[in-house]
């Protein structure tokens, strides 16, 4: 196979893997294509809940024809027995001749072992085709494995002058319907959507994915030290999507009332009058989340940036000017020098209706 051919099939596998984003945590969303003589014999992606894995789905489609074929996999096949057997062994048993792997798995139960199993069985392994794209696709899983927390994406919808509301607090709507629909697509591709207590009090959001048909619903999370908000829209949609509440010890009886409504409670430590953001992210990682989409207000967004947990920033910019008296998009970061300010690299810029979507990623 030529490098161009390998990249073509790996690009297909990466596209398949994206179909599982937000649905497979705590597992990575892997894509797999099995090819022989230029013909696709099987294709798969990690199924909802994390099982079966992409390789197993693709092998089931290929059947006995997989013997002598090439598998393109976006992440090193697993080498351990969990709820199912190792994918590396399944590829060996199917008689694959070659396996093209985009990137290795940092999970210590796998790291290098999957590739070693394949090679020991006589399967040719080529590593690194589409690595940059695969590393990006699996960044949330990698972050949870290596740092114990999910990948965090901060979303802001702002005016041309960086405001999120007028002086009176009016914010609906700064961006247009196309941008708001795009936000719902963003939510759908993440394991969870997160807001702070201030947003829950001011906006009474439901945090569900809407206007996209029978869409996947992420876990909804509200972070509030005392849980001092009504949350009527959240309560009204408990049968649509799960609700987790991150709180401090002060929540007391309020936490018990929310539990009675069906919410899952996650208690974390506090720093004075605010929740400890690092402890919150560790707790969410412990519960298996790999990607969290944050839509909090200015103060909550600033706390995430100050805690250095923000990996990506998505800004929906509207052609609207509010003025200095409006509410700023971010709270105070207490930075005296530019050298200490959080910096991000531009990943993409796309028009969305009459607005602009900017995607920035943490500087490496």
C-alpha positions in Angstrom: 0.0 0.0 0.0 1.2 3.5 -0.7 1.2 6.2 2.0 -1.6 8.1 0.2 -3.7 4.9 0.1 -3.1 4.3 3.8 -4.0 7.9 4.7 -7.1 7.6 2.6 -8.4 4.6 4.6 -7.2 6.0 7.9 -9.2 9.2 7.2 -12.2 7.0 6.7 -11.6 5.3 10.0 -11.2 8.7 11.7 -14.6 9.8 10.3 -16.2 6.6 11.6 -14.7 7.2 15.1 -16.3 10.6 15.3 -19.7 9.0 15.1 -19.3 7.7 18.7 -18.1 11.0 20.3 -20.0 11.8 23.4 -21.6 8.3 23.6 -18.9 5.9 24.6 -17.2 7.2 27.7 -15.1 6.2 29.6 -13.8 4.5 26.4 -12.3 6.2 23.5 -14.3 6.6 20.3 -12.3 4.5 17.9 -12.8 3.9 14.2 -11.8 0.8 12.2 -11.9 -0.2 8.5 -10.9 -3.6 7.1 -9.7 -3.5 3.5 -8.5 -6.2 1.0 -7.6 -5.5 -2.6 -9.0 -2.0 -2.4 -12.4 -3.2 -1.2 -13.9 -2.5 2.2 -14.9 -5.7 4.0 -15.9 -4.2 7.3 -16.1 -1.0 9.1 -17.0 -0.1 12.7 -16.8 2.4 15.5 -17.1 2.1 19.2 -20.7 1.5 20.1 -22.7 3.4 22.7 -21.6 2.7 26.3 -18.2 1.7 25.0 -18.9 -1.9 23.8 -18.4 -3.5 21.4 -15.2 -1.9 20.2 -14.7 -0.7 16.7 -12.5 -3.6 15.7 -15.1 -6.2 16.8 -17.8 -4.5 14.8 -15.7 -4.3 11.7 -14.5 -8.0 12.0 -18.1 -9.1 12.4 -19.0 -7.5 9.1 -15.9 -8.9 7.4 -16.3 -12.4 8.6 -14.0 -15.0 7.1 -13.0 -12.6 4.4 -10.8 -10.7 6.9 -8.0 -13.3 6.5 -5.1 -11.7 4.7 -6.7 -8.2 4.9 -5.5 -4.9 6.3 -7.1 -3.2 9.3 -6.9 0.6 9.7 -7.5 1.5 13.4 -7.4 5.0 14.9 -6.0 3.8 18.2 -3.8 0.9 19.3 -6.0 -2.3 19.7 -6.6 -3.2 23.3 -4.5 -6.0 24.8 -6.4 -6.6 28.1 -9.5 -8.5 29.0 -12.2 -6.3 30.5 -15.9 -6.7 29.7 -14.8 -8.3 26.5 -11.6 -10.0 25.2 -8.6 -8.1 23.7 -9.2 -6.6 20.3 -5.6 -7.4 19.4 -6.4 -11.1 19.9 -9.5 -10.8 17.8 -7.5 -9.4 14.9 -5.0 -12.2 15.2 -7.7 -14.9 15.3 -9.3 -13.4 12.1 -6.0 -13.9 10.3 -5.2 -10.2 9.4 -2.0 -9.8 7.4 -1.4 -6.1 8.3 -2.6 -3.5 10.8 -2.2 0.2 10.3 -2.4 2.0 13.7 -2.7 5.8 13.9 -1.5 6.3 17.5 -0.6 4.3 20.6 -2.9 4.0 23.7 -1.4 5.5 26.9 -3.5 3.3 29.1 -0.9 1.2 31.0 -3.0 -1.9 30.4 -2.5 -1.4 26.6 0.5 0.9 25.9 2.6 -0.9 23.4 1.2 -4.4 24.4 -1.5 -4.4 21.6 1.1 -3.7 18.9 3.5 -6.3 20.4 0.7 -8.9 20.4 0.0 -8.3 16.7 3.7 -8.4 15.8 4.4 -11.6 17.8 1.6 -13.2 15.8 3.3 -12.3 12.5 1.0 -9.4 11.6 2.8 -6.4 10.0 2.1 -3.3 12.0 2.6 0.2 10.6 2.3 3.0 13.2 1.8 6.7 12.8 -0.5 7.1 9.8 -2.8 10.0 10.6 -1.3 10.4 14.1 -1.9 14.1 14.5 -5.6 13.7 13.6 -6.0 10.7 15.9 -4.3 12.4 18.8 -6.7 15.2 18.5 -9.7 12.8 18.1 -8.7 10.9 21.3 -7.5 13.9 23.3 -10.2 13.6 25.9 -9.5 9.9 26.5 -5.8 10.7 26.7 -6.4 13.5 29.1 -8.4 11.3 31.5 -5.8 8.5 31.4 -2.7 10.7 31.8 -4.1 13.5 34.0 -7.2 12.1 35.6 -9.5 14.7 34.2 -11.7 15.2 31.1 -10.8 17.4 28.2 -12.5 20.8 28.8 -13.9 23.0 26.1 -15.0 26.5 27.1 -17.8 28.1 24.9 -18.5 31.8 24.8 -21.1 33.7 22.8 -20.0 37.3 22.6 -20.6 40.6 20.8 -18.0 42.3 18.7 -16.8 44.1 21.8 -16.6 40.9 23.9 -19.9 41.3 25.9 -22.3 38.6 26.8 -25.2 40.8 28.0 -26.4 44.4 28.2 -26.1 46.4 31.4 -29.6 45.1 32.4 -28.5 41.5 31.9 -30.4 40.9 28.6 -28.5 38.2 26.7 -31.1 36.4 24.5 -30.1 36.5 21.8 -26.6 37.8 21.0 -26.0 35.2 18.3 -28.4 34.0 15.7 -30.4 30.8 15.2 -27.6 29.1 13.1 -25.0 29.7 15.8 -27.4 28.4 18.5 -28.0 25.3 16.5 -24.3 24.8 16.1 -23.9 25.0 19.9 -26.4 22.1 20.2 -24.3 20.1 17.8 -21.3 20.9 20.0 -23.1 19.6 23.1 -24.1 16.4 21.3 -20.4 15.6 20.6 -19.4 15.8 24.2 -19.9 13.5 27.2 -21.3 16.3 29.3 -22.3 20.0 29.3 -21.4 22.0 32.3 -22.6 25.4 33.7 -22.0 27.2 37.0 -24.6 28.1 39.6 -24.8 31.7 38.4 -26.0 30.6 34.9 -28.5 28.1 36.5 -30.0 31.0 38.6 -30.1 33.6 35.8 -31.1 31.5 32.8 -32.9 28.5 34.2 -31.4 26.3 31.4 -32.4 22.8 30.6 -29.0 22.0 29.0 -30.5 19.5 26.6 -29.8 19.1 22.9 -32.7 20.4 20.9 -33.8 20.8 17.3 -31.6 18.0 16.0 -34.1 15.2 15.9 -33.5 12.1 18.0 -30.1 13.4 19.2 -27.8 12.0 21.8 -28.2 13.8 25.1 -25.0 14.4 27.1 -24.8 14.4 30.9 -25.9 17.8 32.3 -23.8 19.2 35.1 -24.3 22.2 37.3 -21.5 23.3 39.6 -22.8 25.2 42.6 -21.3 25.3 46.1 -24.7 25.6 47.9 -27.0 24.4 45.1 -28.9 27.6 45.6 -30.9 27.7 42.4 -34.4 26.5 41.5 -33.6 24.6 38.3 -37.2 24.2 37.2 -36.1 23.4 33.6 -33.6 20.9 34.8 -36.2 19.1 36.9 -38.7 19.1 34.0 -36.3 17.3 31.7 -35.0 14.6 34.1 -36.5 11.9 31.9 -34.6 13.3 28.9 -31.0 13.5 30.1 -29.1 12.6 33.3 -28.3 15.4 35.7 -25.2 15.6 37.9 -24.8 18.3 40.6 -21.3 19.2 41.8 -21.5 20.9 45.2 -19.7 21.7 48.4 -20.4 20.5 51.9 -22.6 23.5 52.5 -25.3 22.1 50.2 -26.7 20.0 53.0 -30.4 19.2 52.8 -30.7 20.8 49.4 -28.5 18.1 48.0 -30.8 15.4 49.4 -33.8 17.1 47.8 -32.1 17.1 44.4 -31.2 13.4 44.9 -34.9 12.8 45.4 -35.6 14.4 42.1 -33.2 11.9 40.4 -30.0 14.0 40.3 -26.6 12.4 40.9 -24.6 14.3 43.6 -20.9 14.9 43.4 -19.4 16.6 46.4 -16.0 18.3 46.0 -13.8 20.4 48.2 -13.9 24.2 48.2 -11.5 27.1 48.2 -13.1 29.6 50.5 -16.4 30.6 48.9 -15.9 28.7 45.6 -15.6 25.1 44.4 -12.2 23.8 43.9 -12.1 23.5 40.1 -9.2 21.0 40.0 -10.9 18.7 42.5 -14.1 19.0 40.4 -12.4 17.9 37.3 -10.7 15.0 39.0 -14.0 13.9 40.3 -15.6 14.0 36.8 -12.6 12.1 35.5 -13.0 9.5 38.2 -16.6 9.1 37.0 -15.4 8.3 33.5 -16.0 11.5 31.6 -13.6 12.3 28.8 -15.0 15.5 27.4 -16.9 18.4 29.0 -18.4 21.3 27.2 -18.6 24.4 29.5 -21.2 27.1 28.9 -20.9 28.9 32.2 -21.0 32.7 32.8 -18.1 35.1 33.0 -17.1 34.3 36.6 -17.2 30.5 36.0 -15.3 30.8 32.7 -12.6 32.8 34.5 -12.3 30.2 37.3 -11.8 27.5 34.7 -9.1 29.5 33.0 -7.4 30.4 36.2 -7.3 26.8 37.2 -5.6 25.9 33.9 -8.0 23.2 32.9 -9.3 24.7 29.6 -8.0 22.8 26.6 -10.2 24.4 23.9 -12.1 27.6 23.5 -15.0 28.0 21.1 -16.2 31.5 20.6 -19.3 32.4 18.7 -18.9 36.0 17.7 -21.9 38.1 16.7 -22.0 41.3 14.6 -23.4 43.3 17.6 -21.9 46.1 19.7 -23.1 46.4 23.3 -20.6 48.9 24.8 -18.5 49.1 28.0 -21.6 49.1 30.3 -22.5 45.5 29.1 -21.4 42.4 31.0 -17.9 41.2 29.9 -17.5 37.7 28.5 -14.9 36.9 31.2 -14.5 37.7 34.9 -11.3 39.0 36.3 -8.2 36.8 35.7 -5.9 38.9 37.9 -3.1 38.9 35.3 -0.6 41.8 35.6 1.7 40.7 32.7 0.9 39.3 29.3 3.4 36.5 29.9 1.1 35.0 32.4 -2.1 35.2 30.4 -3.6 31.9 29.0 -2.7 31.6 25.3 -4.4 29.4 22.6 -3.6 28.5 19.0 -6.2 29.1 16.3 -7.6 25.8 15.0 -10.4 27.0 12.7 -12.6 29.9 11.8 -16.0 29.3 10.2 -19.1 31.5 9.4 -22.2 30.2 11.0 -25.2 32.1 9.6 -24.4 35.8 10.3 -22.0 34.9 13.1 -18.4 33.5 13.3 -17.3 30.4 15.1 -13.7 30.6 16.3 -12.1 27.4 17.6 -8.9 27.8 19.7 -6.8 25.1 21.3 -4.3 25.2 24.1 -0.8 26.1 23.1 1.5 23.1 23.0 
